[in-house]
Amino acid sequence: MVQAQALNAADAAFCEALAARLPEGILRKPEARHLEEPRGRYAGQGGVLACPTDVEQVSTILRAAQAARVGVVPYSGGTGLVGGQVAPDGAAPVIISLERMNRFRLVDGPGNVLVAEAGCILADVQAAAENAGRLFPLSLASEGSARVGGLLGTNAGGTGVLRWGNMRDLCLGLEVVFADGQIWQGLKRLRKNNMGYDLRHLMIGSEGTLGIITAASLRLVARPARQGAALMVVRDPGAALELLALAQSRLGEGISAFELMGGMGPRFLAETMPQVRQPFAQVPDWMVLIDLGLPEGLDPGAALEALFEAGAEGGMVSDGVIAQSEGQRVQFWELRESIPEANRRIGAISSHDISVPLGAVPAFIAQAGPALAAMGDYRINCFGHLGDGNLHYNVFPAAGRNRAEHEAERGAIKRLVHDLVHALGGSVSAEHGVGRMKTEDLERYGDPVALGVMRQIKATLDPAGILNPGAVLRR
């Protein structure tokens, strides 16, 4: 564990002294949304909410917090699923939200770069890129509220990782404020820059524990000239993997996404969100959503039809629907992206954001289901980004029961799933981060040498332990 530091609360005296160093209106009372997280596992606390409008104000806040030994918890879009944005215990911290730092400092279409402040919402970044004739390819269900700072802090993934990579792969440079208030002006717009250690990659994925990201240079790409999508019913996860390999051999980088969906997801949608259109009269046990983005002159519909025929001949595919319009393609994605909301309405006992080597995906699914069935009567919703081995493997109570009845079983369920993932050479945190929910998992499954180096880095960059205390590394 990180050496425990006695932190002080952001009390009235601290707030009064800090307010004197900031423009009027920067400090506020935290709202309910700043003390909550989507799954309801943690209830946060905060002595004051700081909403700075520029990087110098962020620096002032951190200098004051370090001098007074007051914790600082960064709050971005509030969409994080591992409790990284709330402090449920300890001395009441400063909650720092960069929602007012939401300007685009540069949009350069020909240069394929966009410089956005940390408070910019992902959907607005996508729109700015589109207005410049380019694409910012990060896409996820919460893009209407997730913000750049949090996306970088957790190294967010989403549906386009197969083709374009994680947030880490889409970032060229950063502006960061360290715990002592120093501002690192690292907003390079370079693809090649080997000037020593790359602090950018150290900050990305650190969840606000090493510094506060205030702006980023983001990589843009050319917009595909033609797009298409299909839903194909596959025999099982093994057949889905075979179909992915076949698609890659035929279409290469033209595959923008390859999503696996078990039948429980559409069934949950029928139960909780019947307005979402279902493509098949009978819900299949397994299906995949394939999305293509091709250059001018290539027909995605024809490519998907040929892929379906080859998959059917090989015994991988038994049914399918190819989008006949952009509207139908959007409907396919609505089905996939509505599954997390349906999950929330049902109420999971235990949710798992995991990754395993591609070849181990069928083995994991085949082993985890029977092992859980031996523990109790559960429903499993397995879906995710098959192209990069990232599954969302969520365990729910049987129909007519609720998750509160199974709270005592949650730890054992998580241990079973995570032990199997680890045994298969996978990761128990694929794209959601560690936060506060998975600190013990990091200690259990992480490499001891790597953990030791992480603690040394934390102690060097944040010696007082004020930055997001309790997140990633336990105090």
C-alpha positions in Angstrom: 0.0 0.0 0.0 0.9 3.7 -0.4 2.3 5.1 2.8 -0.7 6.6 4.6 -0.8 10.3 4.9 -2.9 12.2 7.4 -5.0 14.5 5.2 -7.1 17.4 6.4 -10.6 18.3 5.5 -11.5 21.1 3.1 -13.1 22.9 6.0 -14.4 26.5 6.2 -11.0 28.0 7.0 -9.4 26.3 4.1 -12.2 27.3 1.7 -12.0 30.9 2.9 -8.3 31.1 2.3 -8.6 29.4 -1.1 -11.4 31.7 -2.2 -9.2 34.7 -1.5 -6.8 33.4 -4.2 -9.4 32.7 -6.8 -11.9 34.7 -8.8 -15.4 34.9 -7.4 -17.6 31.9 -8.3 -14.9 29.2 -8.7 -15.8 27.6 -5.4 -19.2 26.1 -4.9 -21.2 23.7 -2.8 -21.0 20.2 -4.3 -24.2 19.1 -6.1 -25.7 15.6 -5.6 -24.3 14.5 -9.0 -20.7 15.1 -7.8 -21.2 12.7 -4.9 -22.7 9.8 -6.9 -21.6 7.2 -9.4 -23.7 5.2 -11.9 -23.8 1.9 -10.1 -24.7 3.3 -6.7 -21.9 1.4 -5.0 -20.3 4.5 -3.4 -21.7 7.6 -1.8 -19.1 10.4 -2.0 -18.3 13.4 0.1 -16.7 16.8 -0.5 -15.9 19.8 1.5 -16.1 22.1 -1.6 -16.5 22.0 -5.3 -14.0 23.9 -7.4 -14.9 24.7 -11.0 -11.8 26.5 -12.5 -11.9 28.1 -15.9 -8.2 28.0 -16.8 -5.1 26.0 -16.0 -3.6 28.7 -13.7 -6.6 28.4 -11.4 -6.1 24.6 -11.3 -2.5 25.3 -10.3 -3.6 27.6 -7.5 -6.0 25.0 -6.2 -3.4 22.3 -6.1 -0.7 24.4 -4.5 -3.1 25.4 -1.8 -4.3 21.8 -1.3 -0.8 20.4 -1.0 0.3 23.1 1.4 -2.8 22.4 3.6 -2.6 18.6 3.1 -6.2 18.5 1.7 -7.2 15.8 -0.7 -8.3 16.6 -4.3 -10.8 14.3 -6.2 -11.2 15.0 -9.9 -14.7 14.7 -11.3 -15.1 14.5 -15.0 -18.3 13.4 -16.7 -19.4 11.2 -13.8 -19.7 8.1 -16.0 -16.9 6.1 -14.4 -17.9 2.6 -13.3 -15.2 1.8 -10.7 -15.7 4.6 -8.1 -12.7 6.7 -9.2 -14.7 9.9 -9.1 -16.0 9.8 -5.5 -14.4 9.7 -2.1 -16.6 7.7 0.3 -14.4 8.0 3.4 -11.6 10.0 4.9 -11.3 13.7 5.3 -13.7 15.7 3.0 -11.7 16.6 -0.1 -11.9 19.4 -2.7 -13.8 18.0 -5.7 -12.4 19.6 -8.8 -14.5 19.6 -11.9 -13.1 21.0 -15.2 -16.6 21.3 -16.8 -16.0 25.0 -17.3 -12.7 24.3 -19.1 -14.5 23.1 -22.3 -12.9 25.1 -25.1 -11.3 23.9 -28.3 -7.9 25.6 -28.5 -7.2 24.3 -32.0 -9.0 22.3 -34.7 -6.7 21.5 -37.6 -8.3 19.2 -40.1 -5.5 19.0 -42.6 -3.0 18.5 -39.7 -5.3 15.7 -38.3 -5.2 17.2 -34.8 -7.6 18.8 -32.3 -6.6 20.5 -29.0 -9.4 20.2 -26.5 -9.6 21.2 -22.8 -10.4 18.5 -20.3 -14.0 19.5 -19.8 -15.0 19.0 -23.4 -17.7 16.4 -23.9 -16.8 13.5 -26.2 -19.8 14.1 -28.5 -18.7 17.7 -28.9 -15.2 16.6 -29.8 -16.7 14.2 -32.4 -18.8 17.1 -33.8 -15.8 19.4 -34.0 -13.8 16.8 -35.9 -16.7 16.2 -38.3 -17.0 19.9 -39.0 -13.3 19.8 -39.9 -13.9 16.9 -42.3 -12.3 14.4 -40.0 -13.2 11.8 -37.5 -12.4 11.4 -33.8 -13.0 7.7 -33.6 -13.4 7.1 -29.9 -17.0 5.9 -29.5 -18.8 4.7 -26.4 -22.3 4.6 -24.9 -21.7 7.6 -22.6 -20.3 9.9 -25.2 -23.0 12.5 -24.6 -21.7 13.1 -21.0 -18.1 11.6 -20.8 -15.4 14.3 -20.8 -11.9 14.4 -22.3 -10.2 14.5 -18.9 -11.9 11.4 -17.6 -11.5 9.5 -20.8 -7.8 10.1 -20.7 -7.6 9.4 -17.0 -9.1 6.0 -17.5 -7.6 5.3 -20.9 -11.1 4.7 -22.2 -11.7 2.2 -25.0 -15.1 1.7 -26.5 -16.2 0.1 -29.8 -13.5 1.4 -32.1 -10.4 0.0 -30.4 -10.0 -2.8 -32.9 -9.2 -0.2 -35.7 -8.1 2.9 -33.9 -6.9 2.0 -30.4 -7.7 3.2 -26.9 -7.6 6.9 -25.8 -3.9 6.4 -25.3 -3.5 5.8 -29.0 -5.5 8.9 -29.9 -3.5 11.4 -27.8 -0.5 13.2 -29.0 0.2 15.5 -26.1 -1.1 16.7 -22.7 -1.3 19.7 -20.4 -1.1 18.6 -16.8 -1.0 20.2 -13.4 1.0 18.3 -10.8 0.3 18.0 -7.1 2.7 20.9 -6.3 1.0 23.2 -8.8 3.6 23.0 -11.5 2.1 23.1 -15.0 3.5 20.7 -17.6 3.0 22.2 -21.1 3.2 19.0 -23.1 0.6 19.8 -25.8 2.8 18.6 -28.6 1.1 17.8 -32.0 3.8 15.3 -33.1 3.6 11.7 -34.1 7.4 11.3 -33.5 8.9 12.7 -30.3 11.6 10.8 -28.5 12.7 13.5 -26.0 13.3 11.2 -23.0 10.6 9.6 -20.9 7.1 10.0 -22.3 5.1 11.5 -19.4 2.0 11.5 -21.6 1.7 7.8 -21.2 2.3 7.9 -17.5 -0.5 10.4 -17.0 -3.0 8.5 -19.3 -4.7 5.8 -17.2 -3.5 7.2 -13.9 -7.1 8.3 -12.9 -6.0 11.6 -11.5 -3.6 10.1 -8.9 -0.5 11.6 -10.5 -1.7 14.9 -11.9 -4.7 16.7 -13.2 -5.1 16.7 -17.0 -6.3 20.0 -18.2 -6.0 19.8 -22.0 -5.0 17.3 -24.7 -3.9 17.2 -28.3 -6.0 14.5 -29.9 -5.4 12.7 -33.1 -8.0 12.9 -35.9 -8.3 10.4 -38.8 -9.9 10.5 -42.3 -13.6 9.9 -42.3 -14.5 6.6 -44.1 -16.2 7.4 -47.4 -18.7 4.6 -47.0 -20.0 2.8 -44.0 -22.1 -0.3 -43.5 -23.1 -2.7 -40.7 -24.6 -6.2 -40.3 -25.9 -8.4 -37.5 -25.0 -12.0 -37.9 -26.1 -15.0 -35.9 -23.2 -17.2 -35.0 -23.0 -20.7 -33.7 -21.1 -19.8 -30.5 -18.2 -17.6 -29.4 -15.7 -19.8 -31.1 -17.5 -19.4 -34.4 -17.6 -15.6 -33.8 -13.8 -15.7 -33.4 -13.5 -17.7 -36.7 -15.7 -15.1 -38.4 -13.5 -12.3 -37.1 -10.4 -13.9 -38.6 -12.3 -14.4 -41.9 -13.4 -10.8 -41.9 -9.9 -9.5 -41.2 -8.4 -11.6 -44.0 -11.0 -10.2 -46.4 -11.4 -6.6 -45.2 -8.3 -5.8 -43.1 -8.4 -2.3 -41.6 -11.9 -1.7 -43.1 -13.4 -3.3 -40.0 -14.3 -0.5 -37.6 -15.9 -2.7 -34.9 -16.7 -6.3 -34.2 -19.0 -6.7 -31.2 -20.1 -9.9 -29.6 -23.6 -10.1 -28.0 -25.1 -13.0 -26.0 -28.8 -13.5 -26.1 -29.4 -12.2 -22.5 -28.7 -8.6 -23.6 -31.6 -8.4 -26.2 -33.8 -10.2 -23.7 -33.1 -7.6 -21.0 -33.9 -4.9 -23.6 -37.2 -6.6 -24.4 -38.0 -6.6 -20.7 -36.9 -3.0 -19.8 -36.7 -1.0 -23.1 -39.2 -2.6 -25.5 -38.9 0.5 -27.8 -35.5 -0.7 -29.0 -36.0 -2.5 -32.2 -35.0 -6.2 -32.3 -33.7 -7.5 -35.6 -34.7 -11.2 -35.2 -38.1 -12.6 -34.4 -36.4 -15.1 -32.0 -33.4 -13.9 -30.0 -30.3 -15.9 -30.9 -28.0 -17.2 -28.3 -25.1 -15.4 -29.9 -24.7 -12.7 -32.6 -22.1 -10.2 -33.7 -22.4 -6.7 -34.9 -19.9 -5.9 -37.7 -19.3 -2.3 -38.7 -17.3 -1.3 -41.8 -15.8 2.0 -42.9 -14.4 1.8 -46.4 -12.8 4.2 -48.9 -14.6 5.5 -52.0 -15.3 2.9 -54.6 -15.8 0.0 -52.3 -19.3 -1.2 -51.4 -19.7 -2.2 -47.7 -23.1 -3.9 -48.4 -21.5 -6.2 -51.0 -18.5 -6.9 -48.7 -20.8 -7.9 -45.8 -23.0 -10.0 -48.1 -19.9 -11.9 -49.3 -18.7 -12.3 -45.7 -22.0 -13.7 -44.7 -22.0 -16.2 -47.5 -18.5 -17.4 -46.7 -19.4 -17.6 -43.0 -22.5 -19.6 -43.8 -20.5 -22.0 -46.0 -18.0 -22.5 -43.1 -20.7 -23.2 -40.6 -20.0 -20.1 -38.5 -23.2 -18.1 -39.4 -26.8 -19.2 -39.6 -28.7 -15.9 -40.1 -28.1 -12.2 -40.6 -29.3 -8.8 -41.4 -27.3 -6.3 -43.5 -28.2 -2.6 -43.0 -29.9 -1.2 -46.1 -29.5 2.4 -45.0 -27.6 4.6 -42.6 -30.8 4.7 -40.5 -30.8 0.9 -40.1 -27.1 0.9 -39.3 -27.9 3.4 -36.5 -30.6 1.0 -35.3 -28.1 -1.8 -35.1 -25.9 0.3 -32.9 -28.8 1.5 -30.8 -29.4 -2.2 -29.9 -25.8 -2.7 -28.9 -25.4 0.6 -27.0 -28.6 0.2 -25.1 -27.5 -3.0 -23.4 -25.6 -1.2 -20.6 -28.8 0.8 -19.7 -30.8 -2.4 -19.7 -28.3 -3.9 -17.4 -28.6 -1.0 -15.0 -32.4 -1.3 -14.9 -32.2 -5.0 -14.2 -29.5 -4.5 -11.5 -26.3 -6.6 -11.7 -25.0 -8.6 -8.7 -21.5 -8.3 -10.0 -20.2 -6.6 -13.2 -16.9 -7.5 -14.7 -14.9 -5.5 -17.3 -12.3 -8.1 -18.4 -10.0 -8.9 -21.2 -8.4 -12.2 -22.2 -6.2 -13.2 -25.2 -8.4 -13.6 -28.3 -7.9 -17.3 -28.5 -9.0 -17.7 -24.9 -12.4 -16.0 -25.2 -14.3 -19.2 -26.0 -12.6 -21.1 -23.2 -13.4 -18.3 -20.7 -17.1 -18.2 -21.6 -17.3 -22.0 -21.6 -15.8 -22.4 -18.2 -17.3 -19.4 -16.4 -20.9 -20.2 -17.1 -21.0 -23.7 -15.5 -18.8 -22.6 -12.6 -21.3 -19.8 -11.7 -24.3 -22.1 -12.2 -22.7 -24.4 -9.6 -22.8 -21.4 -7.2 -26.4 -20.4 -7.7 -29.3 -19.5 -10.0 -28.0 -16.5 -12.0 -28.5 -14.9 -15.4 -25.3 -13.9 -17.3 -25.2 -11.1 -19.8 -22.0 -11.5 -21.8 -21.2 -8.9 -24.5 -18.3 -6.7 -25.6 -15.6 -5.8 -28.0 -14.5 -9.2 -29.4 -12.0 -7.7 -31.7 -9.8 -6.7 -28.8 -10.7 -9.4 -26.3 -12.7 -7.1 -24.0 -15.8 -8.7 -22.5 -18.4 -7.2 -20.2 -19.3 -10.3 -18.2 -22.1 -9.4 -15.9 -24.0 -11.6 -13.4 -27.6 -10.9 -12.6 -30.2 -12.5 -10.3 -32.8 -14.9 -11.6 -36.0 -13.4 -13.0 -38.2 -12.1 -10.1 -35.3 -11.6 -7.7 -33.1 -8.5 -7.1 -29.4 -8.0 -6.6 -29.9 -7.0 -2.9 -30.8 -10.6 -2.2 -27.4 -11.7 -3.5 -25.1 -9.0 -2.0 -23.4 -11.6 0.3 -22.4 -13.6 -2.8 -21.0 -10.7 -4.8 -17.4 -11.2 -3.5 -17.3 -14.9 -4.3 -18.8 -14.3 -7.8 -16.2 -11.6 -8.6 -13.4 -13.8 -7.2 -14.4 -16.8 -9.4 -14.6 -14.7 -12.6 -11.4 -12.8 -11.9 -9.4 -15.9 -10.9 -10.4 -17.5 -14.2 -9.5 -14.4 -16.2 -6.1 -14.3 -14.5 -5.5 -18.0 -15.1 -6.1 -17.5 -18.8 -3.5 -14.6 -18.9 -6.1 -11.8 -19.0 -6.8 -8.6 -17.1 -9.5 -7.9 -14.6 -9.6 -4.2 -15.7 -9.9 -3.9 -19.5 -11.2 -0.4 -20.1 -12.9 1.0 -17.0 -9.9 1.5 -14.8 -9.1 0.5 -11.2 -10.7 3.4 -9.3 -11.6 2.4 -5.7 -13.5 -0.8 -6.7 -10.5 -2.7 -7.9 -7.6 -1.7 -5.7 -7.6 -5.1 -4.0 -7.8 -6.8 -7.4 -4.7 -4.8 -8.5 -2.8 -6.1 -5.5 -4.0 -9.7 -5.9 -3.4 -10.0 -9.6 -0.9 -7.3 -10.4 2.8 -8.0 -10.8 4.6 -7.2 -7.5 7.5 -5.4 -9.2 5.1 -3.3 -11.2 3.2 -2.4 -8.1 6.3 -1.4 -6.3 7.3 0.9 -9.2 3.8 2.4 -9.2 4.1 3.2 -5.5 7.5 4.8 -6.0 6.1 7.0 -8.9 3.1 8.0 -6.7 5.4 8.9 -3.8 7.6 11.0 -6.1 4.9 12.9 -7.9 2.4 13.2 -5.0 4.4 13.0 -1.8 1.6 14.3 0.4 -0.9 11.8 -1.2 -3.5 14.5 -2.0 -4.4 13.4 -5.6 -7.5 11.2 -5.6 -6.5 9.5 -2.4 -7.6 5.8 -2.2 -7.9 5.4 -6.0 -5.8 2.9 -7.9 -3.4 2.4 -5.0 -4.9 1.8 -1.6 -3.7 4.1 1.2 
